[in-house]
Amino acid sequence: MKVLYQYNKSTCQYEPISFKPSYRRRKAILFWLGVFFISVTSFNLYILNFDSFDEIILQVKNHQLQKDWKKIDLDIKTVDQRIKILAQNDDTYYRSLLSLNPLSGTQRQAGAGGHSLTLGETMPKLQFVNEHYARLLILQQRIQVQMESMKELEEAARAKKEMLASVPAIQPVHNKQLERLHLTYGERLHPLFFIWRDHKGLDFSAARGTPVYATGDGKIQNAYFSSSYGNVVYVDHGFDYETRYAHLTSYSVSIGQHVKRGEIIGYVGSTGHSKSSHLHYEVLYKGSQVNPINFFDRSLSLEEYDKLISRN
């Protein structure tokens, strides 16, 4: 134990200092009071100038939420811009190509608006949440409208594809086997009866047994022997189109059968009122004969024709 000394002038010596118990208690009390005062003061200063641990955690979470919200806001703007571009292309290009009318502004805004998220007067700082919620509802409705439009486009494209596959667009006889194409359409002198009669088709001269191909997808409407047409096949292509193949030596299809463009339906012959081996070919639209020459795809090469008929 440390001993304290003081100089005694009477004895001219250093003598140990003795403290009374009350003095020691007083010193101890003053010391702990000082410690307590400093602690309380430090704690209050910390509370006033520094956030609590829970507040720090909340601040970190709040900072992350703000970052997430900014990202959501950016995503909403990005999707909104993409929907605008898609809607513009829809009306300007897609619907025009498929002969569909563009959607009106009323149709595109159908059901949008009139929705809000009630936050109450106690949450005025969260008004931006209400605004974003309203934007999302409008965006959701616009996306729904665009989805319905895309379904309509898909159906129209499917019908267009079916129609393009059905329209009689190729020659019924391959050019490699074609001897001569008689382009006379309309009134002509009949080669057997030597009288002027309507000739509502084209004649393809080819050797007996040359394959005859369906010029478009369709359904066999008739296949029988006619006194004038000989062995003849009628194909209903739908979309108001029909083709007829006459003077066949034989046919390889039956009524009700579905055929594809380029599929063999019969063979060139000279049955019925015919002078030589050839195919009489007709195209009808809405029940009336039209000139088949207007339907031939002249851009189709021999290689493409070969590829088309080889698939069947």
C-alpha angles and dihedrals in degrees: 000000000000113000121208121213136198132193116254110208092196095059096024089229140112109250128188115259116236118203124205118237091244090057091051092050091049092051091049092049092050090048095052091043088055091048091049092048093050091047094050091046092049092047092050091048090050092049091049096046105029134052123240121252091254091050091050090053090049091049091052091049091046091051090051091047090052090052091048091048092051089052091050090050090051091047091051091052092047094050091044091054093047092050089051091052092045092049091049092050089044093056098034103041118005098047092041091054091050094043093246125142116248117252116260123238089252091055093049092049094043111142094002121132132023095086127110139161111240108224100166130231092282091069105051093142090064095060088113088064089058091049093050091046090054090048091052092051091052091046091049091053093048090051090050091051090049091049090053089048091051090051089053090048091049092052091046091048091049091050091045091051091048091049093048089050091048102046109099098249109151136060114268091222125052114247090229090064097034115111097181140349115215107209096188107128121176128014115010141150109274109236093220105034097032092221130119111260137161112268106197098182148038127267121223111197112209140142119285110272096028109148117256115209131207107250094211142004113284151118126278104250097177139002116175146115117277125190090229104028095035111204103005135176125202118201121196107207096180122230087082093296126128134170132198128204114195141184092031118167085219141337130228101204137077134217113280094021118134116228135190128223108274094025117133111249100168148330134267115262143145104248124144119012096353132131099194142009109290145120120250107207127191135182121202127192118191089348098307128103117249130184108276092208088076091063102050114112099229092185091066109108125213089251091053090047090051090049091049096052093041091064091066 
